[in-house]
Amino acid sequence: MSKILIRGAKVLGGEVQDVLIDGETVAGVGTDLSAEGATVIEAGGQILLPGLVDLHTHLREPGREDSETVLTGTRAAAAGGYTAVFAMANTHPVADTAGVVEQVWRLGKESGYCDVQPIGAVTVGLEGRKLAELGAMHDSAAGVTVFSDDGKCVDDAVIMRRALEYVKAFGGVVAQHAQESRLTEGAQMNEGVVSAELGLGGWPAVAEESIIARDVLLAEHVGSRVHICHLSTAGSVEIVRWAKSRGIDVTAEVTPHHLLLTDELVRSYNPVYKVNPPLRTEKDVLALREALADGTIDIVATDHAPHPHEDKDCEWAAAAMGMVGLETALSVVQRTMVETGLLDWAGVADRMSFAPARIGRAEGHGRPVSPGEPANLTLVDPAYRGVVDPADFASRSRNTPYEGRELPGRVTHTFLRGRATVVDGKLA
């Protein structure tokens, strides 16, 4: 079993300490640690975090391997500091049976770059008409705990109620893509001043907020857990804040791009900025940051949505929605939350590791950096500044909204159960 000594790291941004990894676990945390024969990494005051956990990733396999595969997606995840990702169900075929989720789970095991936990579909074929095999997926080797029709909303209130009742039996959670489809027919971007000026179909905030309001009330009625995917408006924040004040078991996520980018970027008509839910206003962005800081929004999730070149290099109306995000997420959070003073690094560890692992029941992840814990760790150089070049990505796709932007921070090392997946900023 190999030993690795990380010397001089700020654990969760705190005091400088040494961390000894022995095999798959953390063997010691303290000052002036030593270990005969250990590989020494001089951290030089870099930030040591628990391995990041993404509750919302699209790996595309099976069916759209031209966009991403489990292997390329998990390589991108490792490069971004992640040791576990939850893979959304909108694959081809849809992950709505025990067989498909087990296939994705096994592909994750084979990749070796991070743990892959499949998310099961709520309804058969994501069609919203009939519940999928929720119990069978949970009982499978994949042990599914999170269910979502992401990409589509579970529109039918009865179906949503039944799903919440079903997953309650085994402590699962339904993750809702909140979008009232009848309010977004033909929508191309956020409904507001910019959409009016550009003449593009508007996507009103109420299309998101109305579904969240319905679903938190359903969760309260059933006594079950509901998770809100990619929350994007100030009004949604207020609904979730109200629901939590009532004791409703609701959690919510925000994406990095909704913490930084606004609908003003759509004036360029560059389809790289086309995403679901759409980029919102500066007012929404600031509300989302505050909500993430005060805990109303529980986690940051990437909604990593890879697309091949031809699906984005076209006119706006024909372009696919979505952005890649695994390799830039931590940098965006540093830029929007740490450098603005809204979160410290311990807060980042909570929103990007502890809390998502807890919501998704990711065993062995989101654990303290303490002796006896699994050595799932990420070392970050916060002083680094670099311009985003998608040619450097490990992801198979390049549809990033940050190309040419300078972002802070760089993941220098990632460890999955004590094994280095990233060394000196390069995939191992």
Secondary structure as UniProt FT lines:
FT   STRAND          3..11
FT   TURN            12..13
FT   STRAND          16..22
FT   TURN            23..24
FT   STRAND          25..30
FT   TURN            36..37
FT   STRAND          39..42
FT   TURN            44..45
FT   STRAND          47..50
FT   STRAND          52..57
FT   TURN            61..63
FT   TURN            65..67
FT   HELIX           70..79
FT   TURN            80..81
FT   STRAND          82..87
FT   HELIX           98..111
FT   STRAND          115..118
FT   HELIX           124..126
FT   HELIX           134..139
FT   TURN            141..142
FT   STRAND          146..147
FT   TURN            150..151
FT   HELIX           157..168
FT   TURN            169..171
FT   STRAND          173..176
FT   HELIX           181..183
FT   TURN            185..186
FT   STRAND          189..190
FT   HELIX           193..198
FT   STRAND          202..203
FT   HELIX           205..222
FT   STRAND          226..228
FT   HELIX           234..245
FT   TURN            246..247
FT   STRAND          250..254
FT   HELIX           256..260
FT   HELIX           263..268
FT   HELIX           271..273
FT   HELIX           282..294
FT   STRAND          299..300
FT   HELIX           309..312
FT   HELIX           316..318
FT   TURN            326..328
FT   HELIX           329..333
FT   HELIX           334..338
FT   TURN            339..341
FT   HELIX           345..349
FT   HELIX           350..354
FT   HELIX           355..360
FT   TURN            363..364
FT   TURN            371..372
FT   STRAND          377..387
FT   HELIX           390..392
FT   TURN            401..404
FT   STRAND          406..416
FT   TURN            417..418
FT   STRAND          419..423
FT   TURN            424..425
FT   STRAND          426..427
//
